[in-house]
Amino acid sequence: MTFSILAHDPMTGAIGGAAATGSLCVGGWVLRGDLLSGISASQGAAPSTFWGDDVLQAMKHGTGAVPAVAQVTSADAGREYRQLAALDMSGGVAAFTGASNEGVKGSISFPGGIVAGNMLANEGVLGAMVERFKTAQGTLDRRLVSALEAANAAGGDYRGLLSAALLVLHPDHPPLTLRIDHDPDDPVGALKRLRDAATSGDYSDWVRQVPVSTDRERVLD
C-alpha cells in the first residue's frame, strides 16, 4: 500500500526517506530515523511500527542493514504481510518483502539507497524512483521528493494517493520531518510545496538557531 525511498548523502552525512500511500498518515506509520543508527521504512498490508524501531536499534549497536533486517523480520510470525527497508549509516541497505502483500511489490537497491513498495500500479514504479533520484539535482530533500513525483507519474499506488511524507536527518541541521496526512487531490504536490516553505524564508532563518547534532547548545544572535 506504499512506496518509499531511503538514501544516504556521503558528502554531508545526511540520511533521508520519503514515502507516499493510498491510505492515511504515511509519515507516522512508515518512516523512522536516527543519526546514530540509520533510517527505516516499515510498510505493507499489516505494517509493524515495531519493525522500524527495532531495526534502528539493531543498527545503532553496530549491526549492518542486511543482518539487522534479517534479525527483525525472521522473528515475526506475521512477516509475510509486512515489508521493511533499512539503510545504515555507512550507506548499506537491505529489504524484506512478505509474500502475502498485494499486487506488484518488491525493492531495488542502488549505491547509498533503496526503494521499496507494494500495491504498485506496475513493475516500472520502483525503477522510476531510482532513476529520478540518481539524476535529480540539489539537496537530499529535493531529490527524495522528486523521486516520489517520478513514482507517482509512473503509476504509483494503484489506488491513487492520500498521504506523503519526508524525513531528513543532517548532522549540521535540525530534522526536516514533513507530513501530508490526508490530501485526496495531490499529496506529493502538497509535500513539495511544504518542503519549499520549510526550507526558505523566515521559517528557514529561524531554524538556523535550533540545536543540532554537531552543536547541541547552538543559539544564534
C-alpha positions in Angstrom: 0.0 0.0 0.0 3.1 2.2 0.0 6.2 3.2 -2.0 9.2 4.6 -0.2 12.8 5.6 -0.8 15.7 5.7 1.7 19.1 7.4 0.9 22.4 8.5 2.3 24.3 11.5 1.3 28.0 10.7 1.8 29.1 14.3 1.2 27.1 15.8 4.1 26.4 12.7 6.3 22.7 13.3 5.9 20.2 10.4 5.7 16.6 10.7 4.5 13.5 9.0 3.4 10.3 9.8 1.6 7.1 7.8 1.2 3.6 8.0 -0.2 0.5 5.8 0.0 -3.2 5.4 -0.9 -4.0 5.4 2.8 -3.8 8.0 5.6 -0.8 9.2 7.7 2.1 7.5 5.8 4.7 9.5 7.8 3.5 8.3 11.1 3.4 4.7 10.0 6.4 4.2 7.8 9.4 6.4 8.4 11.8 6.2 11.3 15.3 7.6 11.6 18.3 8.3 14.0 21.7 9.7 13.1 23.3 7.1 15.4 21.5 4.3 13.6 20.2 5.0 10.1 16.7 5.2 8.6 13.9 2.7 8.0 10.6 2.3 6.2 8.2 -0.2 7.6 5.1 -0.7 5.5 2.9 -3.4 3.9 -0.6 -4.9 4.3 -0.2 -5.0 8.1 2.8 -2.8 8.8 4.7 -3.1 12.1 5.9 0.1 13.6 8.0 -2.2 15.9 10.0 -3.3 12.9 11.0 0.3 12.0 12.2 1.0 15.6 13.7 -2.5 16.1 15.9 -2.3 13.0 17.2 1.1 14.1 18.1 -0.3 17.5 20.0 -3.2 16.0 21.9 -0.9 13.6 22.7 1.5 16.5 24.6 -1.3 18.2 26.8 -1.9 15.1 24.7 -4.4 13.1 24.7 -3.7 9.4 21.4 -3.2 7.5 21.4 -6.7 6.0 21.7 -8.7 9.2 19.5 -6.2 11.1 16.6 -6.7 8.7 17.0 -10.4 8.8 17.1 -10.4 12.6 13.9 -8.3 12.9 11.8 -9.9 10.2 12.7 -13.6 10.9 11.4 -13.3 14.5 7.8 -12.2 13.5 5.2 -14.8 12.6 3.2 -12.2 10.7 6.2 -11.2 8.5 4.6 -12.3 5.2 2.1 -9.4 5.5 4.8 -6.8 6.1 7.6 -5.0 4.2 10.8 -3.4 5.7 13.6 -1.4 4.2 16.6 -0.1 6.1 19.7 2.0 5.5 22.6 2.1 7.9 25.0 5.0 8.5 27.6 3.6 6.1 25.1 3.5 3.3 24.4 -0.2 3.5 20.8 -1.2 2.6 18.5 -4.2 2.9 14.8 -5.0 2.5 12.3 -7.7 3.2 9.0 -8.1 1.3 6.4 -10.6 2.6 4.8 -12.8 0.1 1.2 -12.0 1.3 1.5 -8.3 0.4 -0.8 -7.5 -2.5 -0.2 -6.6 -6.1 3.2 -5.6 -7.6 5.7 -5.5 -4.8 9.4 -5.6 -4.1 12.5 -3.4 -3.7 15.5 -2.2 -5.6 18.8 -1.1 -4.1 21.3 1.3 -5.6 24.5 2.8 -4.3 23.7 4.6 -1.0 19.9 3.9 -1.2 16.9 1.6 -1.6 13.4 1.9 -2.8 10.5 -0.4 -1.8 6.8 -0.7 -2.5 3.7 -2.8 -2.6 0.2 -2.4 -4.2 2.1 -0.8 -7.0 0.4 0.0 -10.3 3.1 -1.7 -12.4 6.7 -3.0 -12.4 8.1 0.3 -13.5 7.3 2.4 -10.4 10.3 1.4 -8.3 12.7 1.8 -11.3 11.3 5.3 -12.0 12.1 6.3 -8.4 15.7 5.1 -8.6 16.4 6.8 -11.9 14.9 10.1 -10.8 16.8 10.1 -7.6 20.1 9.4 -9.4 19.5 12.2 -11.9 17.8 14.9 -9.8 19.8 17.9 -8.8 20.0 19.7 -5.5 19.8 18.8 -1.8 18.9 15.4 -0.5 15.4 16.5 0.4 14.7 17.8 -3.1 15.9 14.6 -4.7 13.8 12.5 -2.4 10.6 14.4 -3.2 11.5 14.3 -6.9 11.7 10.5 -6.6 8.2 10.4 -5.2 7.0 12.5 -8.1 8.5 10.1 -10.6 7.0 7.1 -8.8 3.5 8.8 -8.9 3.9 9.7 -12.6 4.8 6.1 -13.3 1.6 4.8 -11.7 2.4 4.8 -8.0 -0.1 3.1 -5.7 -2.8 1.5 -7.9 -5.5 3.0 -5.6 -4.2 6.6 -6.0 -2.6 8.6 -3.2 -3.9 10.1 0.1 -0.7 10.9 2.1 3.0 11.6 1.7 5.9 12.3 4.0 9.6 13.3 4.1 12.2 12.8 6.8 15.8 14.1 6.5 18.4 14.0 9.3 21.5 16.0 8.9 24.3 16.4 11.5 24.5 20.1 11.0 20.8 20.9 10.5 17.7 20.3 12.6 15.5 17.4 11.5 13.3 18.1 8.5 10.2 16.0 9.1 7.2 16.9 7.0 3.8 15.1 6.6 0.8 15.4 4.4 -1.6 13.1 6.3 -4.7 13.4 4.1 -4.9 15.0 0.7 -7.2 13.3 -1.8 -6.1 15.6 -4.6 -2.2 15.7 -4.7 -0.4 14.8 -1.5 3.0 14.6 -3.2 2.5 18.1 -4.7 1.4 19.3 -1.3 4.5 17.8 0.3 6.7 19.6 -2.3 5.1 22.9 -1.5 5.5 22.3 2.2 9.2 21.4 1.7 9.7 24.6 -0.3 8.1 26.7 2.5 10.1 24.9 5.3 13.5 25.5 3.6 13.1 29.1 2.7 12.1 32.5 4.1 11.6 33.4 7.8 11.0 29.8 8.9 14.3 28.7 7.4 16.1 31.6 9.0 14.6 30.8 12.4 15.6 27.1 12.2 19.3 28.1 11.9 19.3 28.8 15.7 18.0 25.3 16.7 20.5 23.0 18.4 21.8 20.2 16.1 23.8 17.0 16.4 27.1 18.7 16.0 26.2 21.7 18.2 23.7 20.7 20.9 23.9 24.2 22.6 23.6 26.3 19.4 22.0 29.7 19.7 22.5 32.3 17.0 22.1 36.1 17.7 
